Amino acid sequence: MPSPSTVLLALLVIGAVIWVVRRMRDDGSSDRSEEEDVDRDVLEAAEREVRDLDAFSAPEDAEDELPDWGPGAPR
């Protein structure tokens, strides 16, 4: 019967191999970068919309300035 330290060492080696394989797969799996997914015009428009609002304002308080607070917001 193998000693507990041998079993632990084997588990660590297996875990390291799995980690390395996953890292290699994640690095080369996508040809698109995250930058390509960002629509800069929409992002800049949204930032301009909320720039002057108070950070602690509730949706009800900013209803006149921002009538649409995102998906599912009543219109």
Steps between C-alpha positions, in 0.01 A plus 500: 500500500642843406582742777279807554780729389530312169126531442510871583794554265318316221187712553707818489669395177165409340351831612795694358472321165125572481563866589769538231282335233205727583719812493639404160151435364364830637787702354456380144131415481374839384624703208285798598613730774270652758558839339315386187186432705478858633292748302692818579229737372232346721735493799593867460134600461410314819785664688387847386146418615598421857797732544307778674279284720551464871642158584240452772196601296221245478333416170191689613711812565662496155189399307490827304868483408525125435161355412647158411698335776582181308347170401161435651445860603139611457448758229 
